[in-house]
Amino acid sequence: MDRLNLVDAGLRAFDLRLPDVAPPLCVATRYRGSSCRLCLDVCPTAAITSATWLQVEPQRCTSCGACAAVCKTGALSFVARSAALRERLQEVAAGCMRTIRFACRHAGVGMGADDDDGTVRDVIVVPCLGGISAADLIAAASLGIVTIGLLSGECGTCADAVAGAAVDATTETVAETLSVLGADAIITRGSVPSSAPQAVSDALSVSRRGLFSYVARGLRRTAAEAIAPQKRAVAELHRQAPPPATRVWLLGDLSVLAKGTEAGPVTLPESLPLGTVAVSAECNACGLCVRYCPHEALRLDGGSLEVDGARCTGCGLCAEACPLAALVAEPGSFPLPARPRAASGAAASAR
C-alpha cells in the first residue's frame, strides 16, 4: 500500500459516518457458500461488497446504518453511535420520561426545541430509521419507556428509501419480542411532511472518550490493512472475536424485560442475534464448524461438539458449512434465567 492509499484509508477509518468493518466476522467472507445477503439487500446505494473481502465504499455510503442494524455478527457496526444512543436513552429514562420519539434526519428538520441548548427532550434524530436495530428499541423498553414513536419524512422521495423500509421488519421483531416477554411497551409509526429535505447531522453526540476510542480502533484497523498481503491469509480470514457489545447489552435488556416471567427457554424472532445449535448423531467432530464460527461459540471437547449459547449469534454459518448436515441452527433461542435479575440503575428507577 503506497502512502497516498494509506492516508486515504486512514481518513476513512476515522470517519464517524462510516460503519466499523470487521471482514473476518462476515459470514459471506468466511464461507463463500453462505446465503447471507442481509447487508447487501438493505444498502440503498450498493456501497457494500462481500465478495473476497467485506468492504464499504466511502463515496457511496450514506451513513444510514441499516447494514449494521441487520448484521448479526458485528461485521458491520456503528460502535460510537450505538453507545451514544444508549446513553441518550438512559438520560431520558433518568428524567422519568415514558415516551421517546426517533426521527430520521428529514423528519427532524424544523422540530421545535424544548431546551435552551436547542434540543428536543423526547426526540432522538438518527440518519435513517432503517439504522435503528431491534436491540435499540428493546433497550428503550427495558429502561421503562412505554411509548416508542418512529417518525420519518417522505421515504418515497428519499435516497435511503430501501434502507428506511427495513424499519417495518424491525418493528415487527420488537413487537413480537415484547409480546413473548409480557412487556407493556408499544411502538407507534408516523410520518411528517418534508417539503424541503436537507441533511441534518446525527443528533447523537459522541463523548470525548468514545471519540478517542473510535480513533484508536480506526488506527489499528488502518495499520492492519496496510501490512496485510493482497491475498488474505487463511488464518486472518478465519479470525474470531467475542460477540459485539450491542449483543451483550441486548442480553441484559432481555433479562430485565423477562423479570417475573416463568423461567425456561423461549423462542424469540429469528432476526435477533441470539441462537443455539442442535448437534445430531451424524456429527463426526471434524472441527470445520469450529473454524468457521465467528465468535468461538463451538468447541470440541473429548471428541464431541459443544455449543456455548452465550456466544452464539444465530448466524447459521456452522450449519451451512457442515458437509454432513449434522448441525441445525436454532436462531432466536433465549434462556430465561431461573432467577431473573432485578433491573438496576436507570432501569430500576424507571420502573
Backbone torsions as a table, in degrees:
resi	resn	phi	psi	omega
1	MET	NA	121.6	-179.2
2	ASP	-77.1	176.4	-173.5
3	ARG	-65.1	-40.9	-179.7
4	LEU	-62.3	-43.7	178.6
5	ASN	-66.0	-35.6	178.3
6	LEU	-65.5	-43.0	178.0
7	VAL	-62.6	-42.6	179.7
8	ASP	-63.2	-42.5	178.8
9	ALA	-64.5	-37.4	178.6
10	GLY	-64.2	-43.2	179.1
11	LEU	-63.9	-39.2	179.1
12	ARG	-66.8	-37.7	-178.5
13	ALA	-65.8	-30.7	-177.6
14	PHE	-92.3	1.9	-178.2
15	ASP	-82.2	111.6	-177.2
16	LEU	-66.7	-14.8	-179.8
17	ARG	-77.6	-18.6	-176.2
18	LEU	-96.4	147.7	179.5
19	PRO	-70.9	153.5	169.8
20	ASP	-72.5	130.7	-175.9
21	VAL	-116.2	123.5	176.5
22	ALA	-122.3	82.5	-173.9
23	PRO	-51.5	-40.8	-178.2
24	PRO	-63.5	-17.4	179.6
25	LEU	-88.2	-8.4	-179.8
26	CYS	-75.6	123.7	-176.3
27	VAL	-66.7	-30.8	179.0
28	ALA	-74.0	-26.2	176.1
29	THR	-79.5	-39.2	-178.3
30	ARG	-68.9	-35.8	-174.4
31	TYR	-136.8	113.3	-175.2
32	ARG	-62.2	-24.1	-178.3
33	GLY	-87.5	3.9	-178.4
34	SER	-65.3	143.7	179.3
35	SER	-93.0	-0.1	-176.3
36	CYS	-69.0	124.0	176.2
37	ARG	-138.8	26.7	-173.5
38	LEU	-58.7	-48.5	-178.0
39	CYS	-67.9	-36.1	-179.9
40	LEU	-66.5	-35.1	-177.1
41	ASP	-72.1	-31.4	-176.5
42	VAL	-95.1	-14.0	-178.9
43	CYS	-69.0	122.5	-175.0
44	PRO	-78.4	-13.0	-174.2
45	THR	-124.8	12.7	-178.6
46	ALA	53.0	44.3	-178.0
47	ALA	-86.6	-5.7	-174.3
48	ILE	-111.0	135.9	171.7
49	THR	-126.3	134.8	-179.2
50	SER	-114.6	-9.6	179.9
51	ALA	-67.2	134.7	179.2
52	THR	69.4	-54.2	-175.8
53	TRP	-157.6	126.8	-177.8
54	LEU	-62.6	127.6	-179.3
55	GLN	-143.6	154.3	174.6
56	VAL	-123.4	125.8	-179.6
57	GLU	-81.5	113.1	-174.9
58	PRO	-60.1	-37.3	-177.1
59	GLN	-67.3	-21.9	-178.4
60	ARG	-99.7	-25.0	-175.7
61	CYS	-65.0	129.8	178.6
62	THR	-99.5	2.5	179.3
63	SER	64.0	28.7	-179.6
64	CYS	-68.2	-30.7	178.1
65	GLY	86.4	1.3	-177.0
66	ALA	-64.1	-33.7	-179.7
67	CYS	-62.3	-43.3	179.5
68	ALA	-68.9	-31.8	-177.9
69	ALA	-67.6	-30.2	-177.3
70	VAL	-98.5	-14.6	-177.0
71	CYS	-75.0	123.4	-178.2
72	LYS	-81.5	-30.6	-170.5
73	THR	-92.6	-11.5	-177.2
74	GLY	86.7	14.7	176.5
75	ALA	-64.5	-31.1	173.2
76	LEU	-124.7	128.5	-177.8
77	SER	-157.2	162.2	171.6
78	PHE	-121.8	85.2	-173.1
79	VAL	-62.0	-51.1	-177.3
80	ALA	-64.6	-40.4	-179.2
81	ARG	-66.4	-41.4	179.8
82	SER	-63.9	-42.0	179.9
83	ALA	-65.9	-41.2	179.7
84	ALA	-65.8	-39.2	178.2
85	LEU	-62.8	-43.1	179.5
86	ARG	-63.7	-40.6	178.0
87	GLU	-62.9	-40.7	179.5
88	ARG	-65.2	-40.9	177.6
89	LEU	-62.5	-39.4	178.5
90	GLN	-65.3	-36.3	176.7
91	GLU	-64.5	-42.4	179.0
92	VAL	-62.4	-45.6	-179.5
93	ALA	-65.6	-37.8	179.8
94	ALA	-65.4	-26.2	177.1
95	GLY	-84.5	12.8	178.7
96	CYS	59.6	29.0	175.5
97	MET	-88.7	140.6	-176.9
98	ARG	-111.5	4.1	-179.2
99	THR	-131.3	138.5	175.0
100	ILE	-137.3	144.3	177.5
101	ARG	-123.2	130.5	172.7
102	PHE	-100.6	128.7	-179.9
103	ALA	-126.1	136.9	176.1
104	CYS	-70.5	170.5	-174.0
105	ARG	-60.1	-29.9	-179.7
106	HIS	-80.9	-40.8	178.3
107	ALA	-67.9	-26.4	-178.9
108	GLY	-76.2	-11.8	-179.9
109	VAL	-68.5	128.6	174.1
110	GLY	83.6	1.0	177.6
111	MET	-67.6	133.2	-178.1
112	GLY	-66.1	145.1	-179.7
113	ALA	-87.5	140.8	177.8
114	ASP	-97.7	-31.2	-175.8
115	ASP	-104.9	164.4	-179.8
116	ASP	-65.1	-25.8	-178.7
117	ASP	-84.4	5.5	174.5
118	GLY	90.1	10.8	-179.2
119	THR	-101.1	159.2	174.2
120	VAL	-104.2	123.2	-168.6
121	ARG	-61.1	-38.5	-174.0
122	ASP	-105.7	18.2	-179.2
123	VAL	-121.7	131.7	173.2
124	ILE	-116.8	117.1	-179.9
125	VAL	-89.2	127.4	178.8
126	VAL	-122.1	157.6	179.8
127	PRO	-56.6	-40.7	-178.1
128	CYS	-156.9	141.7	178.9
129	LEU	-62.8	-26.6	177.8
130	GLY	-64.0	-18.9	179.1
131	GLY	-84.8	-2.9	176.6
132	ILE	-84.2	122.7	-179.0
133	SER	-88.5	164.4	175.6
134	ALA	-60.9	-34.5	179.2
135	ALA	-62.8	-34.7	179.0
136	ASP	-64.1	-45.9	-178.5
137	LEU	-70.4	-36.2	177.3
138	ILE	-66.1	-35.7	176.9
139	ALA	-61.9	-41.6	178.5
140	ALA	-61.1	-44.0	-179.6
141	ALA	-65.2	-37.1	-178.1
142	SER	-69.1	-20.7	180.0
143	LEU	-88.9	4.6	176.6
144	GLY	95.0	5.5	177.0
145	ILE	-78.1	123.7	-171.8
146	VAL	-101.0	-18.3	177.7
147	THR	-126.8	118.3	-178.7
148	ILE	-116.5	111.4	-178.9
149	GLY	-99.4	142.0	177.1
150	LEU	-119.7	117.8	-177.1
151	LEU	-117.6	129.7	178.7
152	SER	-126.8	162.2	173.5
153	GLY	-84.3	-150.9	178.6
154	GLU	-85.4	91.7	-174.0
155	CYS	-61.3	-28.7	-177.7
156	GLY	-63.4	-25.4	-179.4
157	THR	-105.0	4.6	-176.5
158	CYS	-91.2	142.9	178.4
159	ALA	-65.8	-21.1	-179.4
160	ASP	-99.0	24.8	-174.7
161	ALA	-56.9	-41.2	-179.8
162	VAL	-61.9	-42.9	179.3
163	ALA	-68.8	-41.9	-178.3
164	GLY	-61.3	-32.7	-179.6
165	ALA	-64.8	-20.9	-178.5
166	ALA	-66.2	-19.4	-178.0
167	VAL	-66.1	-25.6	178.7
168	ASP	-63.9	-44.4	177.7
169	ALA	-65.8	-37.4	178.2
170	THR	-63.1	-42.7	179.4
171	THR	-61.2	-42.6	178.5
172	GLU	-63.4	-41.2	179.0
173	THR	-60.6	-47.0	-178.1
174	VAL	-67.9	-41.1	179.5
175	ALA	-60.6	-42.0	178.4
176	GLU	-65.9	-40.9	179.4
177	THR	-62.4	-46.4	-179.9
178	LEU	-62.9	-36.7	179.1
179	SER	-66.6	-43.8	180.0
180	VAL	-62.3	-38.4	-176.7
181	LEU	-89.5	-1.9	177.9
182	GLY	72.8	23.7	178.3
183	ALA	-79.8	150.8	-173.8
184	ASP	-101.6	8.6	179.3
185	ALA	-73.0	147.8	177.8
186	ILE	-125.8	154.2	180.0
187	ILE	-118.3	128.2	177.8
188	THR	-113.0	152.8	-177.6
189	ARG	-127.9	131.4	179.8
190	GLY	-150.6	174.6	178.7
191	SER	-141.8	156.7	177.3
192	VAL	-128.9	146.0	178.6
193	PRO	-61.2	140.3	177.5
194	SER	-134.1	76.2	-174.4
195	SER	-64.8	-28.8	179.9
196	ALA	-133.4	73.7	-178.6
197	PRO	-58.0	140.8	177.6
198	GLN	-144.7	159.6	-178.5
199	ALA	-70.9	131.3	178.4
200	VAL	-124.6	131.2	-178.8
201	SER	-66.1	151.2	179.8
202	ASP	-61.7	124.5	-176.3
203	ALA	-72.5	-10.0	-179.4
204	LEU	-83.3	106.3	179.9
205	SER	-82.1	149.4	-179.6
206	VAL	-103.4	133.9	-179.7
207	SER	-66.2	161.8	-179.4
208	ARG	-60.7	-43.0	179.0
209	ARG	-63.9	-41.0	179.1
210	GLY	-63.3	-38.3	179.4
211	LEU	-65.9	-44.7	179.3
212	PHE	-63.1	-39.0	178.3
213	SER	-63.8	-41.0	179.6
214	TYR	-64.4	-44.0	180.0
215	VAL	-62.3	-40.2	179.4
216	ALA	-62.6	-42.8	177.6
217	ARG	-63.2	-40.8	179.5
218	GLY	-63.7	-37.9	179.6
219	LEU	-65.1	-43.7	178.7
220	ARG	-64.0	-40.6	-179.2
221	ARG	-66.4	-41.3	179.4
222	THR	-63.4	-42.6	179.0
223	ALA	-62.6	-40.7	179.5
224	ALA	-63.7	-40.2	178.8
225	GLU	-67.1	-34.1	-176.1
226	ALA	-69.6	-35.1	-175.9
227	ILE	-98.0	-7.5	-178.9
228	ALA	-70.6	142.2	176.8
229	PRO	-68.1	158.2	-179.6
230	GLN	-60.8	-38.6	176.5
231	LYS	-97.7	114.3	-173.5
232	ARG	-64.9	136.6	178.0
233	ALA	-71.7	150.9	-179.2
234	VAL	-60.9	-39.5	-179.7
235	ALA	-61.3	-40.7	179.3
236	GLU	-69.4	-38.8	-179.7
237	LEU	-60.8	-33.5	-176.8
238	HIS	-105.9	23.3	176.7
239	ARG	-64.3	138.9	-177.2
240	GLN	-112.5	162.1	-178.7
241	ALA	-152.3	159.8	176.2
242	PRO	-62.9	160.6	175.8
243	PRO	-58.3	152.6	-178.0
244	PRO	-61.7	154.4	-178.7
245	ALA	-59.9	-33.3	-179.5
246	THR	-61.8	-32.8	178.7
247	ARG	-72.7	-37.2	177.0
248	VAL	-61.6	-43.6	177.1
249	TRP	-62.0	-40.9	-178.8
250	LEU	-59.7	-44.0	179.9
251	LEU	-59.8	-42.0	177.9
252	GLY	-65.4	-41.1	-179.8
253	ASP	-65.8	-40.3	178.7
254	LEU	-64.7	-37.4	178.0
255	SER	-64.3	-37.6	177.6
256	VAL	-65.4	-45.1	-179.7
257	LEU	-67.0	-28.6	-177.9
258	ALA	-83.1	1.2	-179.4
259	LYS	-58.0	126.2	-179.0
260	GLY	91.2	-9.3	178.1
261	THR	-82.6	145.2	-179.9
262	GLU	-59.1	132.1	-176.9
263	ALA	-64.1	152.0	178.4
264	GLY	135.7	166.3	-179.1
265	PRO	-71.2	141.9	175.9
266	VAL	-128.3	158.4	178.0
267	THR	-108.3	117.6	178.7
268	LEU	-103.4	171.1	-178.7
269	PRO	-54.2	143.9	-176.6
270	GLU	-64.5	-23.6	-176.5
271	SER	-73.6	-15.1	176.7
272	LEU	-72.3	147.1	-178.9
273	PRO	-77.8	58.7	-179.7
274	LEU	-133.0	154.5	176.8
275	GLY	167.3	-179.8	174.1
276	THR	-151.7	180.0	-176.6
277	VAL	-133.1	131.0	174.8
278	ALA	-94.4	130.5	-176.8
279	VAL	-108.1	124.4	-179.1
280	SER	-92.0	174.2	-178.6
281	ALA	-68.5	-17.2	180.0
282	GLU	-71.7	-13.9	-178.8
283	CYS	-63.5	127.9	178.7
284	ASN	-107.5	15.5	176.8
285	ALA	55.3	43.2	179.3
286	CYS	-71.7	-23.4	177.5
287	GLY	88.0	1.7	-179.0
288	LEU	-63.5	-41.3	-180.0
289	CYS	-65.6	-34.8	178.6
290	VAL	-61.0	-39.6	-179.2
291	ARG	-70.9	-36.2	-176.5
292	TYR	-80.3	-26.7	-176.8
293	CYS	-59.2	126.5	-177.1
294	PRO	-69.5	-22.9	-169.5
295	HIS	-124.0	21.0	178.4
296	GLU	55.1	40.3	178.0
297	ALA	-83.2	-10.5	179.7
298	LEU	-120.1	143.2	175.6
299	ARG	-153.2	153.7	178.2
300	LEU	-94.5	131.8	180.0
301	ASP	-135.8	107.5	179.0
302	GLY	61.6	35.5	178.3
303	GLY	84.0	4.6	177.1
304	SER	-122.3	153.4	-177.3
305	LEU	-93.3	128.2	178.1
306	GLU	-116.1	146.8	-176.7
307	VAL	-115.1	129.1	175.9
308	ASP	-100.4	99.1	-177.7
309	GLY	-63.1	-22.9	179.5
310	ALA	-69.5	-19.2	-179.8
311	ARG	-107.1	-16.2	-175.6
312	CYS	-72.3	128.3	178.1
313	THR	-102.2	4.1	177.3
314	GLY	70.7	25.5	-178.1
315	CYS	-71.5	-24.7	177.0
316	GLY	79.5	7.7	-177.5
317	LEU	-63.9	-37.4	-178.9
318	CYS	-60.9	-41.7	-179.5
319	ALA	-68.3	-36.3	178.7
320	GLU	-67.9	-36.0	-175.4
321	ALA	-85.5	-15.7	-176.5
322	CYS	-67.8	119.1	-178.2
323	PRO	-70.9	-17.9	-178.6
324	LEU	-101.2	0.6	-176.6
325	ALA	53.4	38.8	-176.5
326	ALA	-89.6	-5.8	-177.7
327	LEU	-115.4	142.9	175.9
328	VAL	-126.8	115.9	179.2
329	ALA	-74.6	134.8	178.8
330	GLU	-121.5	79.1	-178.6
331	PRO	-68.1	153.9	178.0
332	GLY	83.4	3.7	-179.8
333	SER	-77.0	125.1	-178.9
334	PHE	-136.3	116.9	-180.0
335	PRO	-83.2	115.3	175.7
336	LEU	-70.7	134.7	-178.4
337	PRO	-66.6	148.1	179.1
338	ALA	-62.1	-35.9	175.4
339	ARG	-125.3	88.9	-177.1
340	PRO	-54.8	129.5	-177.9
341	ARG	-72.5	146.5	-178.5
342	ALA	-74.2	151.1	176.3
343	ALA	-64.9	144.6	-178.9
344	SER	-127.4	164.0	175.8
345	GLY	63.2	-132.4	-176.3
346	ALA	-63.5	-35.6	-179.1
347	ALA	-63.5	-41.4	-179.2
348	ALA	-65.6	-45.5	-179.5
349	SER	-65.5	-31.4	-179.4
350	ALA	-68.2	-32.2	-179.4
351	ARG	-90.4	NA	NA
